[in-house]
Amino acid sequence: MVDSHGDCVLSADGLVRSYGAHEVLRGVDLRVYEGQIVALLGPNGAGKTTTLELLEGHQTPDAGEVSVFGLRPDLRNHAHCANIGILLQDTGFDPFLRLGEALKQRARFYPDPLDETDCLDLVGLGSCVKRFPTTLSGGELRRFDLALALVGQPRMLFLDEPTTGFDPRARQQTWELLERLKREGITMLLTTHYLEEAEALADWAYVLQGGKISHSAAPDELNADGQVTVRVRWDRPVDADLLDMAAVSTDGWVLIRTNDVSSTIGQLLRWTEGAEAEILSLEAHPDSLVERYLAVVADS
C-alpha cells in the first residue's frame, strides 16, 4: 500500500483466532494510515467482526500482534480507549436513560468529550435529547450508536456495518458525516455489505476470505484487469454453471467478466437459442465494485 495520507496508526501482523476447533482467522495482516477510511469486506462468516474485535481490544488474538497508535489494544487501558470510538453491530441501551443522559454518562470516560446535544446534532438527532431509546426507529437507534462512538472525540473509529437499517436519505447523510470527519483527520476502519458504501467512502479495501486477507487495493483497482462485465437475465432462472464460460449468478442475473464482449454475447445468444429461452435484458459495462468484488470471491 502506498502511504499517501500519513503515519501508520494501526498495524496487524499474523492475527490468529480460534473458537474451539474452529479457526476463524489464520494469519491476518493489514495496515491503516492516518486520515484514511479503510473498508474490510468479505462474505458472511469470513471473520470481519472478529477482526474488528481484536483490533479494538474486545478480544485477544491467539497469535499475532496489533498496534493502535503505538498501543496494544486493551479496553482496560484508558489511553487506548481515549483514542478510539466503536460502533458495534448491536449496541445495548439502558431503557431508563434518555439519549442525552446516556451520552453524558458515556462522556465521563473521556478526557475531552463532546457536549451531548452537539453530539446528537452531529448525527441528526438533535431534537431527541430527551427521548428514550425505546421510542426510536431502527435507523434512529443506529444513528444513536454512532453518537455514542463519537462522543469521546476519538482519533479513530471502528464501524461495524454502520448504516444497517438506514433509508437511502439517512445513509447518504451518514456518508457525508463520515467524509466530514475524515476531512477533520479522523481515521476509520469499517465493515460493510453495501459495496456502494465502500466505493463511495473507502481509500483502501481489504477482502477477508478463508481466514486471511485475499486481496487489498483501492476500491477502484480491486482485481482491476481491464475486463467488462456482461449482465444477462432470461425469462426463467438459469444456473450459471450450465454456461460454457466463467459466470456468477446473483439476484436473478448472470454475470460474465470478459475481455471480448462481442464473442461473449455471441456465445450467450447461441446458448439461449439451444436452450429455447428468451433474454429479457442484456447489458455490458465496465466493472463496478460489486462486480469486482463478486469476481474476487468467485476466483477464490
N, C-alpha and C positions, 0 to 999 in steps of 0.2 A: 504494500500500500504506500502510495506517495503521501507524505505528510505535507498538506497544503494549508493546514489550519493552525497548528500549534504543537505544544508538547503532548506526548502520550500521557493521558491521565488514567487510563485503565488498561491493564495487560493481564491476560490469562494464558498460562502455558501448561499444556498437558493435563487438563482437568478430567478427572475420572470420578464417576459417581455411580454406585450400585444400590439397588433396593433388594436386599436378599440376594438371590441368584441372578436377578435381572440387572444387567449392566446398561444403564441409560446413557452415560457419557463415556467415551472410550479414547479420550485424549483431545480435548477441545482447546484450540489456540485462537486468540483474537486480540485485536488492539482497537482502542478508541482514542481519538485525538481531540484535544481541547477545541470546543466550538462546533464539533460535528454532531449530526444526527445519524446514528447507525441503526440499521434495521437487521434484526435476527429473524430469518424466515425459515420455514420448514413445515412439513406435514404434521398433522395431529400426532402426538406421541413421540415426536422427534427429540424432545428434551429441552425445548426452549425455556419453559418456565423453570425447570431445574437449573439450567444455566444461569438464568437471572438470579435465582435464589442464592446460588453460590457466589455470584459477583456482588450481591447486596450484603451478604453476611447472614442470611436466614439459615443457610446450611453450610457445612464444612466439607470440602472435597475429600474423597478417599485418597486421592493423589493429585499432584499438580499445585501450581502457585497462582495466586491472584494478588494484584496490587491495584488499589484505587486511590489516586492522589498520594501515592507512596505508602499507603497503609494497607495492612491485611484486613479485609472486611470482617468486622465483628460488631454486631449490633449492641454489644455491651460497652463499646468504645465510643465515648461521646464525640471525640474528634472526628471519627469516621461518620457517625450519624449526622453531624452538623454539615457535612459536605454533600449529602445525598438526599433526594426525595424519592419515594417509592409509591407507585400506583400498582397495586396488586390486581389480579383478575377479579377477585371478590373480596371486598373490604367489609368488615363487620362494623356496625354502628351501635352506639348506645341509644336506644329509642327514647330515652327520657332526657336527652340533651338536645337543645336547639342547635341549629347549624353553627351559629356564632359562638355558642358555648363550647361546642366540640372543637372548633378551631382554636379558641382561646386556650383550652386545655392542652391541645397538641403543641401550641406555640411555646408553652412553658419549657419545652425540652430543647429549644434552640436559642443561640446567643443573640440573634438579630432577626426575629420573626416579622412577618407582615402583620399589619392590623387585620383582624378577622373580616371586617367589612370590605377593606381593599382587596383582600384575597378572594372573597366571593364575587366582587365586581370583576375581577380578572377572568373568572370562568363563566361570567354571565348569570350569576345567581345573587346579584347584589340586593334584590328585593326579598330574598329568602332568609335573611339573617335570623329571624325569629321563628322560622318554621322548623318542624320536627322532621327527621329523615323519613318517617313513615308516611308523610304527606307528599313525597316527591315521586315523580315518574322514574322509570328505569334510566332514561337518558340524563335526567337531572341528578340522580344519585351518582352516576358515573362522573359527572362534572364536579360533584362534591368530592368524590375520590381524588380528582385531580387537584382540587383546592387543598386537600389535606397533604398532598405531596408537595405543594408549592409553598405552604405557609412558613416553612423554615428558611426560605430563600436559598435553596440548595445550589451548589455549583454543578451538580449532575443529577439528571432524572433517569430513573428506571421505570419504563412504561410498559406494562404487560397488557396488550390488547386495549389501548387507551380509548378507542371510540366505539367499542362494542355497545350496541343498543341505541346509537345515535341516529337521528334522522339526517338526511343529506345536509340540511342547513346547519345543524349543530356540529356535524362532522367538519364542514368547511370552516366554521368559526373556530373550532379547536385547532385545525391545521394552521390557521392564521395566527392563533395564540402561540403555538409551538414555534412557528417561524420567527415570531417576535422575540420569544425567549432565546432562541438561537442567536439572533442579532445582538441580544444583550449579553451573550457569552456563555449561556448555559449549554452544557453538553448533554446529549440524550442517547440512550440505548433503548430501543423499543422492539417489541414483538407485535406482529400484526398478520391477520389473514386477509386484510384488504390490501391487495397488491398495489392498487392505485394510491393508497396511502404511502406505501414505501416509495413509490415512484415520485410522488409529489414532494415528499419531505426529506428522504434519506440522501446523504452524501455517499454512503457506502452500505453495502449489504453483504451479510453472511448467510449462506444456506446450510442449515444443520440437517444432516441425514445420517442414519445408522450410527449415531453417537459421535460423529465427527463433523467438522466443517468440510463440506464437499466442494463449495465454490465461494469465492469472495471477489467482489468487484463493485464499481459504481453501478447503480441500478440500470443505467442506460448501456452498460457494457457487459452486463451479466450474460455469459455464454454468447457474446456477440460474435457472429460468424458471417454476417452479410446475407443471411438467409431471409426468405419471405415466408410468412405463414399463410397457407391456403385454408380457408374455413368452408366447410360444406355441410349442409343439412338436407336429409332426404325426407320423403313422405312417411317414413317409418324408421324406428330406431335401427341403427347399423352399428355392429360391433367393429371397432377399428381393426381388430385382429383379422377380420375377413379380407381386408385390403392387402394387396401385394406391395405394401410400402410402409415405412415407419409412420405411424399415426397414433394419435391420442384422442380418446373420447372424453368430452366434458360438456355437461348441461345440454345434451341433445345435439351437439355439434361434433364433427370430427375435424381435428386439426392436423395438418401435414406441413412440416417445415421443409423447404426446398430451395435449391439454387436455380432450378429450371421450371418456372411457373407454367410455361406452355406445355411441356412434356407431362407435368403432373396433372394438369387439367385434362389433357387428352386421355391419360390413364383412368382418371375418375369417370369421364364420360363413357369410356368403353366398359368399365366395371358396372356402371349404372345401367347401361343397355343390357348387359348379360344378366344382371340381377332383376331385370324388369321392374326397376324402381324409378322414382321421379325425384329430381333435385329441386328442392324448394328454395334454396338460397346457396349461392357460391360467391365467395369474395377472396381477394388476396391483398395483403398489406404487409408492410414491414412489421417486425415483431414488436408488440408491446411488452411490458414487464410480465404480464400474465402469461403470454406465450413463451417468453424466455424462461420463466420460472418452471412452467409445465415441461418444457423441454429438458431442463436441468434435472428435474425429478424423474422424468421418464428415462433419461440416459443413465441414471444411477440405479 
